[in-house]
Amino acid sequence: MKKKVIFFMPSMEGGGVEKNIILIANYLSKRKEVILITYDNKFNKFFNNKVKIINVTKKIQKVSKYYKYFFCILILVKNLIANKTLVFSFQANIYCLILCNILRNPIIIRSNSSPSGWTKNIFKKFIFKFFFKRSNEIIVNSFHFKNELDKKFGTNSKIILNPLNKKEILRKSKKNINFNFFTKKDLKIINIARFTNQKDHLTLLKAFNIVSKKINSKLLIIGYGKNENLIKEFMKKNDLERKVLIMHYKQNPYVYIKKSDLFVLTSKYEGLPNVLLESMVLKKFIISSDCPTGPKEILDNGKYGFLFKIGDFKSLAKKIIQYKNNKKKLKKKIKDGFLSLKKYEFNLNCKKYEEIIEKYL
């Protein structure tokens, strides 16, 4: 009989965390009984048939994340009362910690983004510090992230880098698509991120507004979210509608990355952004905000790309133009970045998850 582990992620929206939970759950399901509790069935098709998925509803509904948390917690309670098993929480970690401590179930939590983005409130800091120490393990995905988390909350988190499935990325990137937005004369820039304040698209657009006046360039933004109208308003006000294209979430973003020259990330905070690793697999140059945490670590302090100060759109614009004027000279950064990806190897890092989980089964 296979040992059982419950993965808990109520609200799946299509970001880097979702990619990680899919990869890890599919890997572990070969040797363990993996149950996933999530609100709707939007991402069910990405999990293999060995992962047992429990949805609150089969309909894709636009409801608040706390609404999803509540109903998924009810399902989790029912499962934990029936089975004293391990919970692996990717979201709503405090709720899971409270529940598992009451019911005496072991719990592993994965923190997904830098604390600088979610601990500005003193009360929240206290809550997180109190409950994080009551988890069996805390997993983070970068060295800078560990240092920041442990210092703020007195924890001893474990680092597991994001498992990177290079073969799958390369295979999907080869799919033929009809996409004529980019032309040969353009510097082809791409950004993939949810339309939220965290991802700071206005810095990207302000920089591109400067760049587009100086060189032939096009910008493709792939994402979704509450700030879409704000982005479109900026585009209209600055006459960028012919030079910037917005596309909603894509199941296969790799074909679009492959068609670009340059990936730009403007986040205010991250964890370890998957999209930078994926762009490096496809040998694209990267310019990223030097945000906590991840980009500096991935790019090795600028050895494999350019870093700029958070929100500094003028610096970003200069670096985009610098790349355009020095593309041949900068090929070595791309090559070295690609070679640096060995530490993110898929099986290596998935095995680390399995070893930690095995301790509590």
Stockholm file with secondary structure:
# STOCKHOLM 1.0

chainA/1-361         MKKKVIFFMPSMEGGGVEKNIILIANYLSKRKEVILITYDNKFNKFFNNKVKIINVTKKIQKVSKYYKYFFCILILVKNLIANKTLVFSFQANIYCLILCNILRNPIIIRSNSSPSGWTKNIFKKFIFKFFFKRSNEIIVNSFHFKNELDKKFGTNSKIILNPLNKKEILRKSKKNINFNFFTKKDLKIINIARFTNQKDHLTLLKAFNIVSKKINSKLLIIGYGKNENLIKEFMKKNDLERKVLIMHYKQNPYVYIKKSDLFVLTSKYEGLPNVLLESMVLKKFIISSDCPTGPKEILDNGKYGFLFKIGDFKSLAKKIIQYKNNKKKLKKKIKDGFLSLKKYEFNLNCKKYEEIIEKYL
#=GR chainA/1-361 SS CCCEEEEECSCCCSSHHHHHHHHHHHHHTTTSEEEEEESSSTTGGGSCTTSEEEESCSSCCCCCHHHHHHHHHHHHHHHHHHCCCEEEESSCHHHHHHHHHHHTCCEEEECCSCGGGTCCSHHHHHHHHHHHTTSSEEEESSHHHHHHHHHHHCCCCEECCCCBCHHHHHHHHTCCCCCCSSCTTSEEEEEECCSSGGGCHHHHHHHHHHHTTTSCEEEEEECCSTTHHHHHHHHHHTTCTTTEEEECCCSCTHHHHHTCSEEEECCSCCSSCHHHHHHHHTTCEEEEECCSSSHHHHTTTTTSSEEECTTCHHHHHHHHHHHHHTTTTTHHHHHHHHHGGGGGBHHHHHHHHHHHHHTTC
#=GC SS_cons         CCCEEEEECSCCCSSHHHHHHHHHHHHHTTTSEEEEEESSSTTGGGSCTTSEEEESCSSCCCCCHHHHHHHHHHHHHHHHHHCCCEEEESSCHHHHHHHHHHHTCCEEEECCSCGGGTCCSHHHHHHHHHHHTTSSEEEESSHHHHHHHHHHHCCCCEECCCCBCHHHHHHHHTCCCCCCSSCTTSEEEEEECCSSGGGCHHHHHHHHHHHTTTSCEEEEEECCSTTHHHHHHHHHHTTCTTTEEEECCCSCTHHHHHTCSEEEECCSCCSSCHHHHHHHHTTCEEEEECCSSSHHHHTTTTTSSEEECTTCHHHHHHHHHHHHHTTTTTHHHHHHHHHGGGGGBHHHHHHHHHHHHHTTC
//
